Amino acid sequence: MESGHRTVRQLHYLPALGAAYGVEVLSFARLREMDGAGARTRPQRPDFHVLALVASGRGGHVADFETYHLRAGSVVWIRPGMVHRWSDVNGVDGPLILFRPGFLPDLGPTPAWDLSAPAT
C-alpha cells in the first residue's frame, strides 16, 4: 500500500507455537535481533495489537505520523490498522506484548491517550 512517498508494509500476526491464548511476549532486544535489515524503522500496519512497555533507555516511535519520545515508563499501544514505525529503539528495553484483536473485549471508541505518557 502506498502512503505519500513510502510503502506501508502490512504485518500479519501468527502466534508462536505454544503461545497461550494467542498472546506472545518478546523484548525490544528480540525485535532488534529478528530484524537485522531494519524493517521496523519503515512504515508498517499490523493486523494485531502491540502493547510495548519501556523499562529502560530512550528512543522514538512514530504512530499515525505523530512522533513520540520513549523513555523508561512509557507505554505504547499500537492498535490494528495503525500505521507506525519504530523510529529509534536501539537503546530501548522492555517487553512487547502481541495479541490478536479478539483477545480483549470490545472497549468502545479508542481513547485518545498520550502513547508516550509514563505508566502510572
Jmol script that loads the backbone (N, CA, C; Angstrom):
load data "model"
ATOM      1  N   MET A   1       0.842  -1.167   0.000  1.00  0.00           N
ATOM      2  CA  MET A   1       0.000   0.000   0.000  1.00  0.00           C
ATOM      3  C   MET A   1       0.890   1.235   0.000  1.00  0.00           C
ATOM      4  N   GLU A   2       0.552   2.211  -0.833  1.00  0.00           N
ATOM      5  CA  GLU A   2       1.346   3.429  -0.911  1.00  0.00           C
ATOM      6  C   GLU A   2       0.757   4.487   0.014  1.00  0.00           C
ATOM      7  N   SER A   3       1.618   5.222   0.673  1.00  0.00           N
ATOM      8  CA  SER A   3       1.212   6.333   1.536  1.00  0.00           C
ATOM      9  C   SER A   3       2.233   7.447   1.333  1.00  0.00           C
ATOM     10  N   GLY A   4       1.851   8.449   0.602  1.00  0.00           N
ATOM     11  CA  GLY A   4       2.808   9.506   0.293  1.00  0.00           C
ATOM     12  C   GLY A   4       3.907   8.947  -0.575  1.00  0.00           C
ATOM     13  N   HIS A   5       5.147   9.053  -0.110  1.00  0.00           N
ATOM     14  CA  HIS A   5       6.286   8.592  -0.884  1.00  0.00           C
ATOM     15  C   HIS A   5       6.800   7.229  -0.427  1.00  0.00           C
ATOM     16  N   ARG A   6       6.185   6.653   0.589  1.00  0.00           N
ATOM     17  CA  ARG A   6       6.708   5.416   1.153  1.00  0.00           C
ATOM     18  C   ARG A   6       5.670   4.309   1.079  1.00  0.00           C
ATOM     19  N   THR A   7       6.133   3.110   0.996  1.00  0.00           N
ATOM     20  CA  THR A   7       5.263   1.954   1.032  1.00  0.00           C
ATOM     21  C   THR A   7       5.002   1.567   2.481  1.00  0.00           C
ATOM     22  N   VAL A   8       3.745   1.270   2.788  1.00  0.00           N
ATOM     23  CA  VAL A   8       3.372   0.820   4.118  1.00  0.00           C
ATOM     24  C   VAL A   8       3.254  -0.701   4.063  1.00  0.00           C
ATOM     25  N   ARG A   9       4.079  -1.362   4.857  1.00  0.00           N
ATOM     26  CA  ARG A   9       4.107  -2.823   4.884  1.00  0.00           C
ATOM     27  C   ARG A   9       3.000  -3.342   5.795  1.00  0.00           C
ATOM     28  N   GLN A  10       2.187  -4.265   5.285  1.00  0.00           N
ATOM     29  CA  GLN A  10       1.121  -4.895   6.075  1.00  0.00           C
ATOM     30  C   GLN A  10       1.730  -6.037   6.873  1.00  0.00           C
ATOM     31  N   LEU A  11       1.533  -6.021   8.199  1.00  0.00           N
ATOM     32  CA  LEU A  11       2.047  -7.082   9.067  1.00  0.00           C
ATOM     33  C   LEU A  11       0.904  -7.972   9.536  1.00  0.00           C
ATOM     34  N   HIS A  12       1.094  -9.275   9.407  1.00  0.00           N
ATOM     35  CA  HIS A  12       0.106 -10.250   9.870  1.00  0.00           C
ATOM     36  C   HIS A  12       0.698 -11.007  11.051  1.00  0.00           C
ATOM     37  N   TYR A  13      -0.153 -11.328  12.003  1.00  0.00           N
ATOM     38  CA  TYR A  13       0.322 -11.991  13.216  1.00  0.00           C
ATOM     39  C   TYR A  13      -0.125 -13.434  13.273  1.00  0.00           C
ATOM     40  N   LEU A  14       0.842 -14.308  13.410  1.00  0.00           N
ATOM     41  CA  LEU A  14       0.605 -15.713  13.697  1.00  0.00           C
ATOM     42  C   LEU A  14       1.329 -15.999  15.004  1.00  0.00           C
ATOM     43  N   PRO A  15       0.585 -16.274  16.081  1.00  0.00           N
ATOM     44  CA  PRO A  15       1.251 -16.531  17.362  1.00  0.00           C
ATOM     45  C   PRO A  15       2.243 -17.677  17.252  1.00  0.00           C
ATOM     46  N   ALA A  16       3.284 -17.591  18.046  1.00  0.00           N
ATOM     47  CA  ALA A  16       4.275 -18.666  18.094  1.00  0.00           C
ATOM     48  C   ALA A  16       3.605 -19.945  18.584  1.00  0.00           C
ATOM     49  N   LEU A  17       4.117 -21.076  18.156  1.00  0.00           N
ATOM     50  CA  LEU A  17       3.595 -22.347  18.642  1.00  0.00           C
ATOM     51  C   LEU A  17       3.680 -22.365  20.159  1.00  0.00           C
ATOM     52  N   GLY A  18       2.601 -22.749  20.794  1.00  0.00           N
ATOM     53  CA  GLY A  18       2.580 -22.812  22.242  1.00  0.00           C
ATOM     54  C   GLY A  18       2.218 -21.505  22.920  1.00  0.00           C
ATOM     55  N   ALA A  19       1.961 -20.446  22.146  1.00  0.00           N
ATOM     56  CA  ALA A  19       1.580 -19.161  22.742  1.00  0.00           C
ATOM     57  C   ALA A  19       0.158 -19.278  23.270  1.00  0.00           C
ATOM     58  N   ALA A  20       0.015 -19.236  24.584  1.00  0.00           N
ATOM     59  CA  ALA A  20      -1.297 -19.396  25.209  1.00  0.00           C
ATOM     60  C   ALA A  20      -2.230 -18.258  24.817  1.00  0.00           C
ATOM     61  N   TYR A  21      -3.447 -18.592  24.430  1.00  0.00           N
ATOM     62  CA  TYR A  21      -4.495 -17.621  24.116  1.00  0.00           C
ATOM     63  C   TYR A  21      -4.152 -16.696  22.950  1.00  0.00           C
ATOM     64  N   GLY A  22      -3.174 -17.027  22.153  1.00  0.00           N
ATOM     65  CA  GLY A  22      -2.805 -16.167  21.040  1.00  0.00           C
ATOM     66  C   GLY A  22      -2.089 -14.908  21.483  1.00  0.00           C
ATOM     67  N   VAL A  23      -1.465 -14.955  22.660  1.00  0.00           N
ATOM     68  CA  VAL A  23      -0.714 -13.826  23.196  1.00  0.00           C
ATOM     69  C   VAL A  23       0.747 -14.218  23.247  1.00  0.00           C
ATOM     70  N   GLU A  24       1.593 -13.296  22.852  1.00  0.00           N
ATOM     71  CA  GLU A  24       3.031 -13.572  22.828  1.00  0.00           C
ATOM     72  C   GLU A  24       3.777 -12.379  23.410  1.00  0.00           C
ATOM     73  N   VAL A  25       4.827 -12.652  24.151  1.00  0.00           N
ATOM     74  CA  VAL A  25       5.649 -11.593  24.729  1.00  0.00           C
ATOM     75  C   VAL A  25       7.061 -11.742  24.185  1.00  0.00           C
ATOM     76  N   LEU A  26       7.603 -10.643  23.694  1.00  0.00           N
ATOM     77  CA  LEU A  26       9.003 -10.625  23.298  1.00  0.00           C
ATOM     78  C   LEU A  26       9.594  -9.310  23.791  1.00  0.00           C
ATOM     79  N   SER A  27      10.871  -9.145  23.661  1.00  0.00           N
ATOM     80  CA  SER A  27      11.542  -7.941  24.137  1.00  0.00           C
ATOM     81  C   SER A  27      11.971  -7.064  22.962  1.00  0.00           C
ATOM     82  N   PHE A  28      12.291  -5.813  23.268  1.00  0.00           N
ATOM     83  CA  PHE A  28      12.849  -4.954  22.229  1.00  0.00           C
ATOM     84  C   PHE A  28      14.148  -5.557  21.703  1.00  0.00           C
ATOM     85  N   ALA A  29      14.929  -6.188  22.594  1.00  0.00           N
ATOM     86  CA  ALA A  29      16.175  -6.829  22.154  1.00  0.00           C
ATOM     87  C   ALA A  29      15.876  -7.916  21.130  1.00  0.00           C
ATOM     88  N   ARG A  30      14.844  -8.708  21.368  1.00  0.00           N
ATOM     89  CA  ARG A  30      14.465  -9.777  20.420  1.00  0.00           C
ATOM     90  C   ARG A  30      13.959  -9.175  19.114  1.00  0.00           C
ATOM     91  N   LEU A  31      13.189  -8.075  19.196  1.00  0.00           N
ATOM     92  CA  LEU A  31      12.720  -7.395  17.990  1.00  0.00           C
ATOM     93  C   LEU A  31      13.899  -6.966  17.130  1.00  0.00           C
ATOM     94  N   ARG A  32      14.901  -6.365  17.761  1.00  0.00           N
ATOM     95  CA  ARG A  32      16.091  -5.933  17.008  1.00  0.00           C
ATOM     96  C   ARG A  32      16.816  -7.135  16.419  1.00  0.00           C
ATOM     97  N   GLU A  33      16.923  -8.210  17.182  1.00  0.00           N
ATOM     98  CA  GLU A  33      17.609  -9.419  16.718  1.00  0.00           C
ATOM     99  C   GLU A  33      16.902 -10.037  15.511  1.00  0.00           C
ATOM    100  N   MET A  34      15.574 -10.045  15.530  1.00  0.00           N
ATOM    101  CA  MET A  34      14.785 -10.628  14.439  1.00  0.00           C
ATOM    102  C   MET A  34      14.779  -9.744  13.190  1.00  0.00           C
ATOM    103  N   ASP A  35      15.137  -8.473  13.364  1.00  0.00           N
ATOM    104  CA  ASP A  35      15.010  -7.502  12.280  1.00  0.00           C
ATOM    105  C   ASP A  35      16.360  -6.893  11.925  1.00  0.00           C
ATOM    106  N   GLY A  36      17.286  -7.728  11.491  1.00  0.00           N
ATOM    107  CA  GLY A  36      18.616  -7.255  11.123  1.00  0.00           C
ATOM    108  C   GLY A  36      18.613  -6.257   9.980  1.00  0.00           C
ATOM    109  N   ALA A  37      17.600  -6.292   9.120  1.00  0.00           N
ATOM    110  CA  ALA A  37      17.533  -5.388   7.967  1.00  0.00           C
ATOM    111  C   ALA A  37      16.942  -4.024   8.327  1.00  0.00           C
ATOM    112  N   GLY A  38      16.417  -3.864   9.544  1.00  0.00           N
ATOM    113  CA  GLY A  38      15.873  -2.576   9.965  1.00  0.00           C
ATOM    114  C   GLY A  38      14.493  -2.256   9.438  1.00  0.00           C
ATOM    115  N   ALA A  39      13.709  -3.263   9.078  1.00  0.00           N
ATOM    116  CA  ALA A  39      12.356  -3.030   8.563  1.00  0.00           C
ATOM    117  C   ALA A  39      11.470  -2.329   9.586  1.00  0.00           C
ATOM    118  N   ARG A  40      11.781  -2.477  10.872  1.00  0.00           N
ATOM    119  CA  ARG A  40      10.975  -1.851  11.932  1.00  0.00           C
ATOM    120  C   ARG A  40      10.980  -0.331  11.839  1.00  0.00           C
ATOM    121  N   THR A  41      11.982   0.247  11.141  1.00  0.00           N
ATOM    122  CA  THR A  41      12.088   1.700  11.038  1.00  0.00           C
ATOM    123  C   THR A  41      11.290   2.256   9.861  1.00  0.00           C
ATOM    124  N   ARG A  42      10.671   1.372   9.077  1.00  0.00           N
ATOM    125  CA  ARG A  42       9.861   1.795   7.936  1.00  0.00           C
ATOM    126  C   ARG A  42       8.375   1.645   8.281  1.00  0.00           C
ATOM    127  N   PRO A  43       7.494   2.433   7.664  1.00  0.00           N
ATOM    128  CA  PRO A  43       6.068   2.374   7.982  1.00  0.00           C
ATOM    129  C   PRO A  43       5.490   0.968   7.811  1.00  0.00           C
ATOM    130  N   GLN A  44       4.680   0.593   8.796  1.00  0.00           N
ATOM    131  CA  GLN A  44       4.032  -0.712   8.781  1.00  0.00           C
ATOM    132  C   GLN A  44       2.645  -0.606   9.403  1.00  0.00           C
ATOM    133  N   ARG A  45       1.766  -1.514   9.021  1.00  0.00           N
ATOM    134  CA  ARG A  45       0.391  -1.517   9.512  1.00  0.00           C
ATOM    135  C   ARG A  45       0.077  -2.937   9.996  1.00  0.00           C
ATOM    136  N   PRO A  46       0.102  -3.162  11.314  1.00  0.00           N
ATOM    137  CA  PRO A  46      -0.176  -4.500  11.816  1.00  0.00           C
ATOM    138  C   PRO A  46      -1.679  -4.793  11.844  1.00  0.00           C
ATOM    139  N   ASP A  47      -2.025  -6.077  11.763  1.00  0.00           N
ATOM    140  CA  ASP A  47      -3.415  -6.502  11.915  1.00  0.00           C
ATOM    141  C   ASP A  47      -3.639  -7.058  13.328  1.00  0.00           C
ATOM    142  N   PHE A  48      -2.792  -6.648  14.271  1.00  0.00           N
ATOM    143  CA  PHE A  48      -2.827  -7.125  15.650  1.00  0.00           C
ATOM    144  C   PHE A  48      -2.430  -5.986  16.588  1.00  0.00           C
ATOM    145  N   HIS A  49      -2.619  -6.204  17.875  1.00  0.00           N
ATOM    146  CA  HIS A  49      -2.230  -5.225  18.892  1.00  0.00           C
ATOM    147  C   HIS A  49      -0.788  -5.460  19.312  1.00  0.00           C
ATOM    148  N   VAL A  50      -0.094  -4.366  19.632  1.00  0.00           N
ATOM    149  CA  VAL A  50       1.219  -4.428  20.276  1.00  0.00           C
ATOM    150  C   VAL A  50       1.147  -3.472  21.463  1.00  0.00           C
ATOM    151  N   LEU A  51       1.380  -4.005  22.648  1.00  0.00           N
ATOM    152  CA  LEU A  51       1.470  -3.190  23.849  1.00  0.00           C
ATOM    153  C   LEU A  51       2.926  -3.237  24.279  1.00  0.00           C
ATOM    154  N   ALA A  52       3.605  -2.105  24.172  1.00  0.00           N
ATOM    155  CA  ALA A  52       5.037  -2.039  24.473  1.00  0.00           C
ATOM    156  C   ALA A  52       5.239  -1.245  25.757  1.00  0.00           C
ATOM    157  N   LEU A  53       6.038  -1.805  26.655  1.00  0.00           N
ATOM    158  CA  LEU A  53       6.339  -1.163  27.932  1.00  0.00           C
ATOM    159  C   LEU A  53       7.830  -0.872  27.955  1.00  0.00           C
ATOM    160  N   VAL A  54       8.195   0.378  28.027  1.00  0.00           N
ATOM    161  CA  VAL A  54       9.607   0.760  28.016  1.00  0.00           C
ATOM    162  C   VAL A  54      10.132   0.695  29.447  1.00  0.00           C
ATOM    163  N   ALA A  55      11.001  -0.268  29.707  1.00  0.00           N
ATOM    164  CA  ALA A  55      11.573  -0.449  31.045  1.00  0.00           C
ATOM    165  C   ALA A  55      12.816   0.409  31.242  1.00  0.00           C
ATOM    166  N   SER A  56      13.570   0.610  30.160  1.00  0.00           N
ATOM    167  CA  SER A  56      14.789   1.417  30.267  1.00  0.00           C
ATOM    168  C   SER A  56      15.170   1.957  28.899  1.00  0.00           C
ATOM    169  N   GLY A  57      16.009   2.976  28.930  1.00  0.00           N
ATOM    170  CA  GLY A  57      16.520   3.564  27.697  1.00  0.00           C
ATOM    171  C   GLY A  57      15.658   4.694  27.175  1.00  0.00           C
ATOM    172  N   ARG A  58      16.085   5.217  26.048  1.00  0.00           N
ATOM    173  CA  ARG A  58      15.382   6.303  25.362  1.00  0.00           C
ATOM    174  C   ARG A  58      15.336   5.981  23.877  1.00  0.00           C
ATOM    175  N   GLY A  59      14.278   6.440  23.229  1.00  0.00           N
ATOM    176  CA  GLY A  59      14.157   6.183  21.810  1.00  0.00           C
ATOM    177  C   GLY A  59      12.994   6.952  21.223  1.00  0.00           C
ATOM    178  N   GLY A  60      12.543   6.494  20.063  1.00  0.00           N
ATOM    179  CA  GLY A  60      11.463   7.178  19.375  1.00  0.00           C
ATOM    180  C   GLY A  60      10.526   6.215  18.678  1.00  0.00           C
ATOM    181  N   HIS A  61       9.307   6.683  18.486  1.00  0.00           N
ATOM    182  CA  HIS A  61       8.273   5.905  17.827  1.00  0.00           C
ATOM    183  C   HIS A  61       7.393   6.887  17.059  1.00  0.00           C
ATOM    184  N   VAL A  62       6.941   6.482  15.880  1.00  0.00           N
ATOM    185  CA  VAL A  62       6.028   7.292  15.088  1.00  0.00           C
ATOM    186  C   VAL A  62       4.754   6.487  14.898  1.00  0.00           C
ATOM    187  N   ALA A  63       3.615   7.055  15.316  1.00  0.00           N
ATOM    188  CA  ALA A  63       2.319   6.389  15.177  1.00  0.00           C
ATOM    189  C   ALA A  63       1.361   7.334  14.472  1.00  0.00           C
ATOM    190  N   ASP A  64       0.761   6.852  13.394  1.00  0.00           N
ATOM    191  CA  ASP A  64      -0.123   7.677  12.575  1.00  0.00           C
ATOM    192  C   ASP A  64       0.507   9.044  12.295  1.00  0.00           C
ATOM    193  N   PHE A  65       1.801   9.011  11.996  1.00  0.00           N
ATOM    194  CA  PHE A  65       2.593  10.146  11.547  1.00  0.00           C
ATOM    195  C   PHE A  65       2.847  11.204  12.628  1.00  0.00           C
ATOM    196  N   GLU A  66       2.617  10.847  13.893  1.00  0.00           N
ATOM    197  CA  GLU A  66       2.972  11.695  15.042  1.00  0.00           C
ATOM    198  C   GLU A  66       4.188  11.068  15.714  1.00  0.00           C
ATOM    199  N   THR A  67       5.174  11.883  16.073  1.00  0.00           N
ATOM    200  CA  THR A  67       6.395  11.390  16.710  1.00  0.00           C
ATOM    201  C   THR A  67       6.237  11.405  18.225  1.00  0.00           C
ATOM    202  N   TYR A  68       6.662  10.320  18.868  1.00  0.00           N
ATOM    203  CA  TYR A  68       6.613  10.186  20.323  1.00  0.00           C
ATOM    204  C   TYR A  68       8.006   9.844  20.827  1.00  0.00           C
ATOM    205  N   HIS A  69       8.382  10.462  21.937  1.00  0.00           N
ATOM    206  CA  HIS A  69       9.671  10.182  22.559  1.00  0.00           C
ATOM    207  C   HIS A  69       9.463   9.114  23.621  1.00  0.00           C
ATOM    208  N   LEU A  70      10.285   8.078  23.583  1.00  0.00           N
ATOM    209  CA  LEU A  70      10.182   6.974  24.527  1.00  0.00           C
ATOM    210  C   LEU A  70      11.234   7.115  25.608  1.00  0.00           C
ATOM    211  N   ARG A  71      10.856   6.755  26.816  1.00  0.00           N
ATOM    212  CA  ARG A  71      11.771   6.742  27.960  1.00  0.00           C
ATOM    213  C   ARG A  71      11.239   5.719  28.952  1.00  0.00           C
ATOM    214  N   ALA A  72      12.008   5.404  29.958  1.00  0.00           N
ATOM    215  CA  ALA A  72      11.568   4.436  30.962  1.00  0.00           C
ATOM    216  C   ALA A  72      10.205   4.864  31.510  1.00  0.00           C
ATOM    217  N   GLY A  73       9.272   3.934  31.525  1.00  0.00           N
ATOM    218  CA  GLY A  73       7.918   4.211  31.990  1.00  0.00           C
ATOM    219  C   GLY A  73       6.935   4.500  30.873  1.00  0.00           C
ATOM    220  N   SER A  74       7.408   4.703  29.632  1.00  0.00           N
ATOM    221  CA  SER A  74       6.499   4.943  28.508  1.00  0.00           C
ATOM    222  C   SER A  74       5.746   3.668  28.170  1.00  0.00           C
ATOM    223  N   VAL A  75       4.524   3.858  27.706  1.00  0.00           N
ATOM    224  CA  VAL A  75       3.684   2.752  27.240  1.00  0.00           C
ATOM    225  C   VAL A  75       3.231   3.101  25.836  1.00  0.00           C
ATOM    226  N   VAL A  76       3.338   2.146  24.929  1.00  0.00           N
ATOM    227  CA  VAL A  76       2.895   2.344  23.546  1.00  0.00           C
ATOM    228  C   VAL A  76       1.866   1.261  23.243  1.00  0.00           C
ATOM    229  N   TRP A  77       0.704   1.677  22.774  1.00  0.00           N
ATOM    230  CA  TRP A  77      -0.337   0.723  22.373  1.00  0.00           C
ATOM    231  C   TRP A  77      -0.578   0.937  20.886  1.00  0.00           C
ATOM    232  N   ILE A  78      -0.128   0.002  20.083  1.00  0.00           N
ATOM    233  CA  ILE A  78      -0.330   0.043  18.638  1.00  0.00           C
ATOM    234  C   ILE A  78      -1.534  -0.838  18.349  1.00  0.00           C
ATOM    235  N   ARG A  79      -2.580  -0.238  17.816  1.00  0.00           N
ATOM    236  CA  ARG A  79      -3.812  -0.975  17.543  1.00  0.00           C
ATOM    237  C   ARG A  79      -3.830  -1.452  16.091  1.00  0.00           C
ATOM    238  N   PRO A  80      -4.603  -2.494  15.801  1.00  0.00           N
ATOM    239  CA  PRO A  80      -4.683  -2.998  14.429  1.00  0.00           C
ATOM    240  C   PRO A  80      -5.070  -1.880  13.458  1.00  0.00           C
ATOM    241  N   GLY A  81      -4.350  -1.821  12.341  1.00  0.00           N
ATOM    242  CA  GLY A  81      -4.628  -0.830  11.310  1.00  0.00           C
ATOM    243  C   GLY A  81      -3.880   0.481  11.476  1.00  0.00           C
ATOM    244  N   MET A  82      -3.241   0.682  12.612  1.00  0.00           N
ATOM    245  CA  MET A  82      -2.493   1.914  12.856  1.00  0.00           C
ATOM    246  C   MET A  82      -1.177   1.861  12.087  1.00  0.00           C
ATOM    247  N   VAL A  83      -0.848   2.915  11.372  1.00  0.00           N
ATOM    248  CA  VAL A  83       0.440   2.982  10.681  1.00  0.00           C
ATOM    249  C   VAL A  83       1.468   3.466  11.692  1.00  0.00           C
ATOM    250  N   HIS A  84       2.552   2.724  11.812  1.00  0.00           N
ATOM    251  CA  HIS A  84       3.572   3.096  12.786  1.00  0.00           C
ATOM    252  C   HIS A  84       4.935   2.636  12.307  1.00  0.00           C
ATOM    253  N   ARG A  85       5.947   3.121  13.005  1.00  0.00           N
ATOM    254  CA  ARG A  85       7.311   2.634  12.794  1.00  0.00           C
ATOM    255  C   ARG A  85       8.107   2.915  14.057  1.00  0.00           C
ATOM    256  N   TRP A  86       9.000   2.002  14.357  1.00  0.00           N
ATOM    257  CA  TRP A  86       9.913   2.180  15.485  1.00  0.00           C
ATOM    258  C   TRP A  86      11.072   3.016  14.967  1.00  0.00           C
ATOM    259  N   SER A  87      11.006   4.336  15.122  1.00  0.00           N
ATOM    260  CA  SER A  87      11.996   5.210  14.524  1.00  0.00           C
ATOM    261  C   SER A  87      13.368   5.069  15.179  1.00  0.00           C
ATOM    262  N   ASP A  88      13.391   4.758  16.488  1.00  0.00           N
ATOM    263  CA  ASP A  88      14.668   4.579  17.174  1.00  0.00           C
ATOM    264  C   ASP A  88      14.445   3.799  18.468  1.00  0.00           C
ATOM    265  N   VAL A  89      14.647   2.504  18.407  1.00  0.00           N
ATOM    266  CA  VAL A  89      14.519   1.680  19.616  1.00  0.00           C
ATOM    267  C   VAL A  89      15.806   0.898  19.877  1.00  0.00           C
ATOM    268  N   ASN A  90      16.917   1.380  19.323  1.00  0.00           N
ATOM    269  CA  ASN A  90      18.193   0.685  19.521  1.00  0.00           C
ATOM    270  C   ASN A  90      18.651   0.706  20.971  1.00  0.00           C
ATOM    271  N   GLY A  91      18.267   1.728  21.743  1.00  0.00           N
ATOM    272  CA  GLY A  91      18.681   1.815  23.137  1.00  0.00           C
ATOM    273  C   GLY A  91      17.550   1.574  24.117  1.00  0.00           C
ATOM    274  N   VAL A  92      16.442   0.995  23.648  1.00  0.00           N
ATOM    275  CA  VAL A  92      15.258   0.783  24.482  1.00  0.00           C
ATOM    276  C   VAL A  92      15.164  -0.685  24.875  1.00  0.00           C
ATOM    277  N   ASP A  93      14.715  -0.942  26.115  1.00  0.00           N
ATOM    278  CA  ASP A  93      14.462  -2.313  26.539  1.00  0.00           C
ATOM    279  C   ASP A  93      13.129  -2.379  27.258  1.00  0.00           C
ATOM    280  N   GLY A  94      12.538  -3.546  27.215  1.00  0.00           N
ATOM    281  CA  GLY A  94      11.252  -3.789  27.854  1.00  0.00           C
ATOM    282  C   GLY A  94      10.463  -4.785  27.031  1.00  0.00           C
ATOM    283  N   PRO A  95       9.309  -5.217  27.545  1.00  0.00           N
ATOM    284  CA  PRO A  95       8.509  -6.219  26.844  1.00  0.00           C
ATOM    285  C   PRO A  95       7.569  -5.625  25.800  1.00  0.00           C
ATOM    286  N   LEU A  96       7.325  -6.410  24.759  1.00  0.00           N
ATOM    287  CA  LEU A  96       6.298  -6.116  23.761  1.00  0.00           C
ATOM    288  C   LEU A  96       5.306  -7.272  23.845  1.00  0.00           C
ATOM    289  N   ILE A  97       4.051  -6.947  24.063  1.00  0.00           N
ATOM    290  CA  ILE A  97       3.006  -7.960  24.182  1.00  0.00           C
ATOM    291  C   ILE A  97       2.176  -7.896  22.909  1.00  0.00           C
ATOM    292  N   LEU A  98       2.160  -8.986  22.146  1.00  0.00           N
ATOM    293  CA  LEU A  98       1.437  -9.058  20.884  1.00  0.00           C
ATOM    294  C   LEU A  98       0.196  -9.908  21.087  1.00  0.00           C
ATOM    295  N   PHE A  99      -0.944  -9.440  20.570  1.00  0.00           N
ATOM    296  CA  PHE A  99      -2.163 -10.232  20.685  1.00  0.00           C
ATOM    297  C   PHE A  99      -3.143  -9.866  19.582  1.00  0.00           C
ATOM    298  N   ARG A 100      -4.005 -10.814  19.294  1.00  0.00           N
ATOM    299  CA  ARG A 100      -4.993 -10.662  18.231  1.00  0.00           C
ATOM    300  C   ARG A 100      -6.129  -9.746  18.671  1.00  0.00           C
ATOM    301  N   PRO A 101      -6.844  -9.139  17.719  1.00  0.00           N
ATOM    302  CA  PRO A 101      -7.930  -8.220  18.066  1.00  0.00           C
ATOM    303  C   PRO A 101      -9.009  -8.829  18.964  1.00  0.00           C
ATOM    304  N   GLY A 102      -9.365 -10.081  18.804  1.00  0.00           N
ATOM    305  CA  GLY A 102     -10.432 -10.687  19.593  1.00  0.00           C
ATOM    306  C   GLY A 102     -10.044 -11.041  21.015  1.00  0.00           C
ATOM    307  N   PHE A 103      -8.799 -10.837  21.395  1.00  0.00           N
ATOM    308  CA  PHE A 103      -8.350 -11.211  22.737  1.00  0.00           C
ATOM    309  C   PHE A 103      -9.000 -10.345  23.818  1.00  0.00           C
ATOM    310  N   LEU A 104      -9.074  -9.023  23.592  1.00  0.00           N
ATOM    311  CA  LEU A 104      -9.702  -8.111  24.546  1.00  0.00           C
ATOM    312  C   LEU A 104     -11.180  -7.941  24.214  1.00  0.00           C
ATOM    313  N   PRO A 105     -12.025  -7.692  25.234  1.00  0.00           N
ATOM    314  CA  PRO A 105     -13.423  -7.373  24.931  1.00  0.00           C
ATOM    315  C   PRO A 105     -13.502  -6.043  24.206  1.00  0.00           C
ATOM    316  N   ASP A 106     -14.617  -5.780  23.528  1.00  0.00           N
ATOM    317  CA  ASP A 106     -14.794  -4.511  22.828  1.00  0.00           C
ATOM    318  C   ASP A 106     -14.754  -3.377  23.842  1.00  0.00           C
ATOM    319  N   LEU A 107     -13.810  -2.460  23.681  1.00  0.00           N
ATOM    320  CA  LEU A 107     -13.633  -1.358  24.619  1.00  0.00           C
ATOM    321  C   LEU A 107     -14.356  -0.091  24.170  1.00  0.00           C
ATOM    322  N   GLY A 108     -15.113  -0.172  23.085  1.00  0.00           N
ATOM    323  CA  GLY A 108     -15.799   1.009  22.584  1.00  0.00           C
ATOM    324  C   GLY A 108     -14.842   1.881  21.801  1.00  0.00           C
ATOM    325  N   PRO A 109     -15.166   3.177  21.695  1.00  0.00           N
ATOM    326  CA  PRO A 109     -14.279   4.084  20.949  1.00  0.00           C
ATOM    327  C   PRO A 109     -12.873   4.086  21.540  1.00  0.00           C
ATOM    328  N   THR A 110     -11.893   4.225  20.671  1.00  0.00           N
ATOM    329  CA  THR A 110     -10.493   4.229  21.101  1.00  0.00           C
ATOM    330  C   THR A 110     -10.203   5.478  21.915  1.00  0.00           C
ATOM    331  N   PRO A 111      -9.649   5.323  23.123  1.00  0.00           N
ATOM    332  CA  PRO A 111      -9.314   6.511  23.921  1.00  0.00           C
ATOM    333  C   PRO A 111      -8.184   7.297  23.275  1.00  0.00           C
ATOM    334  N   ALA A 112      -8.213   8.588  23.446  1.00  0.00           N
ATOM    335  CA  ALA A 112      -7.167   9.460  22.889  1.00  0.00           C
ATOM    336  C   ALA A 112      -6.062   9.632  23.925  1.00  0.00           C
ATOM    337  N   TRP A 113      -5.377   8.561  24.244  1.00  0.00           N
ATOM    338  CA  TRP A 113      -4.312   8.592  25.233  1.00  0.00           C
ATOM    339  C   TRP A 113      -3.026   9.086  24.606  1.00  0.00           C
ATOM    340  N   ASP A 114      -2.199   9.683  25.437  1.00  0.00           N
ATOM    341  CA  ASP A 114      -0.869  10.057  25.015  1.00  0.00           C
ATOM    342  C   ASP A 114      -0.026   8.783  25.044  1.00  0.00           C
ATOM    343  N   LEU A 115       0.322   8.281  23.871  1.00  0.00           N
ATOM    344  CA  LEU A 115       1.033   7.000  23.796  1.00  0.00           C
ATOM    345  C   LEU A 115       2.410   7.042  24.420  1.00  0.00           C
ATOM    346  N   SER A 116       2.944   8.226  24.630  1.00  0.00           N
ATOM    347  CA  SER A 116       4.279   8.308  25.208  1.00  0.00           C
ATOM    348  C   SER A 116       4.259   8.688  26.680  1.00  0.00           C
ATOM    349  N   ALA A 117       3.067   8.794  27.260  1.00  0.00           N
ATOM    350  CA  ALA A 117       2.971   9.184  28.666  1.00  0.00           C
ATOM    351  C   ALA A 117       3.521   8.074  29.563  1.00  0.00           C
ATOM    352  N   PRO A 118       4.164   8.452  30.669  1.00  0.00           N
ATOM    353  CA  PRO A 118       4.677   7.426  31.588  1.00  0.00           C
ATOM    354  C   PRO A 118       3.529   6.584  32.155  1.00  0.00           C
ATOM    355  N   ALA A 119       3.806   5.325  32.388  1.00  0.00           N
ATOM    356  CA  ALA A 119       2.820   4.451  33.010  1.00  0.00           C
ATOM    357  C   ALA A 119       2.599   4.905  34.445  1.00  0.00           C
ATOM    358  N   THR A 120       1.380   4.784  34.937  1.00  0.00           N
ATOM    359  CA  THR A 120       1.105   5.164  36.324  1.00  0.00           C
ATOM    360  C   THR A 120       0.685   3.976  37.135  1.00  0.00           C
TER     361      THR A 120
END
end "model"
wireframe off; spacefill off
backbone 0.3
color backbone group
